[in-house]
Amino acid sequence: MVFIYLLLFLLLAFLCFSFWLSSLLLYPPRQPLTRTPKGFNLAYEEVSFSSTDRLALKGWWIPAGEHAPAVILLHPLLGNRHGFSAHRTPWPAMFRIEFDLLKIALAFHQAGWAVLTFDFRSHGESQRGLCAGGLTEDQDVTGAVDYTFKRLSADLPRGETPQVGLVGFGLGAAAALAAIGRTKGKAEKLMIFTGDSEGGAGWTEIQPPNIKQLRFLIAVQPASLDLLLRGCLGEIAPLLGSLLVPLVDWLCQLRGGYPLDGALLLKAAREVHLPVLFVQPPQDPWGIRDGVQALCDALPGPKRIEWIEGPLGRLEAYRWLTDAPQALLAFAAASIQK
């Protein structure tokens, strides 16, 4: 009888832990904002805008000179618009690495770029909403792109297109790929028939959606949630990933989320035609490398992978880039000059 009770207890604990993991993915715990661009002597505005499904998103706009290009920074899972405050988290040691996204903002601003950095849904100060490893957050990316185009278009001569690019980390990179790829088609202008040409109407030219007019995407360590979960659990206990991930996947879908396996992200990547730079350590301890290579191979447009040398963990690679952003700046500059 004791054995049966113990077995039931372990089963209940397993189910509760799986449910907690699904909640962690669907509604991540928020990290409070602990710094602002003012710490880098950057002038900025507190801004708010809506995702395409009308969630209120909060961010910072760091202006630049007249007719300057703009970059939108997209933070990783469990982070916020200024990065990742490791010292304020209860997570294991693998997550206790400071990642300052504002260093990337400073580097771009010094190179003449305006910068938008914002909190994804259920992160930072933005409105609560269901997360899905980029497959709902893509609507946040589209909202941020529309907001940026609106701001820049107001200062440009009529007919000129704003020069805008994305830099995404982890979740942000996946959300960017989903946002661009799920908006079908390329960025060519469209001709729409407006009526009977003999009656004075005819064909008119319309612009593609703003998301299709982006100049580039820099995707730092994009990954599906099942790879992230398996990698994280694998560092704790190798068997946990294979046992827990299918159950967590089922619970996420039961609660309104998407499958964790990355098939939808890969499908979106096949429709991404703009230049993309992937950034990835070749010795990723979580086994994300093959997933990044698959995403890169799926893209029909210009793409390449920048391999970061050294045995860097996931957050360590983010931090490494904040101290060495030259490859990001060079790719961005080359993309807007074409």
C-alpha positions, 0 to 999 in steps of 0.5 A, a space after each residue: 500500500 505504501 508503494 502505491 501511495 508513493 507511486 501516486 505521489 510521484 505521478 502527481 508531482 510529475 503532472 504538477 511539474 509538467 503543468 508548471 512548465 507549460 505555464 512557464 512557456 505560455 505565461 512567462 514570469 516577468 522580470 522587472 525593469 531595472 535600468 533604462 537608456 539613461 544609464 548610457 546617456 541616451 535620450 529616449 521616449 517611453 512609448 506604447 503601441 498595439 500588437 496586431 491582436 490589440 495587446 498593449 505593448 510598452 517600449 523605448 524609442 531612442 531617436 537618431 538624426 533626420 532620415 536615419 534608419 532604424 533597428 528594432 531589438 527583440 529580447 529573448 524569452 524571460 527577458 524584457 526590453 533591456 535584456 536579462 537581469 540575472 541577479 534578480 531571478 530565482 533560476 538555476 546558475 545556467 540562467 544567472 548571466 547578465 545580458 544587457 540589450 541596451 549595449 546593442 542599442 548604444 552600438 547601433 545608436 552610435 552608428 547613426 541608427 534610431 532604436 526601438 526596444 520593447 517588451 513582448 506580451 507577458 514580459 516586462 510592462 506589456 499586457 498579458 497574453 498567450 506566448 508560444 515561442 514566437 508563434 503568437 509573439 509574431 503579432 508583437 513584431 508586426 505591431 512594432 514594425 508598423 509603429 516604426 514605419 509610421 514614425 519614420 514615414 512622417 519625416 521622409 519625403 513622399 514615396 520613400 520607404 523607411 530603412 528598418 531592420 530587426 535584431 532578435 535574440 532567441 524568442 525574438 529571433 523566432 518571432 521575427 521569422 514567424 512574422 515575416 514568413 507568415 505574411 505571404 509573398 515577397 516585397 514587390 508592389 502589388 497592382 490591384 484592379 479597382 473597377 471598369 477601366 472604361 468608366 475611369 477606374 482601373 489598376 492602382 499600385 499598393 505597397 506591400 505590408 510594412 513587415 515585407 519591406 524590412 531590409 534585414 533580420 539578424 537572428 541570434 540563436 533562434 530555436 523552437 520551444 521543444 529544443 529549448 526545453 529539451 536542452 534545459 532539462 537535459 542539463 538537469 537530468 538527461 531523461 527529463 527531456 524525453 519524458 516531460 517534453 511530450 506531456 508539456 507539449 500536449 498541455 500547451 496545446 490543450 491550453 490554447 498554445 501551438 505545438 512545440 516541435 518547430 514545424 510551424 516555425 520552419 514553415 514560416 522560414 520558407 517564406 522569408 526572402 529578405 537577407 538574414 544573418 544567423 548568429 550561433 555558437 558551434 558548440 552549443 551545449 543544448 544542441 540548438 545548432 542543427 535547428 539553426 542550420 535547418 532554419 537557415 537551409 529553409 530560407 529561400 533568400 540571402 542568408 548566412 550563419 556567423 559562428 561564434 567561436 568558443 564553448 559558450 552557453 546560450 546566455 553567454 553568447 548573448 552577452 558576448 555579442 553585447 561586447 562584440 557587436 561589429 558583425 551585427 553592425 556590418 551586416 545591418 549597414 551592408 543591407 541598407 546600402 543595397 
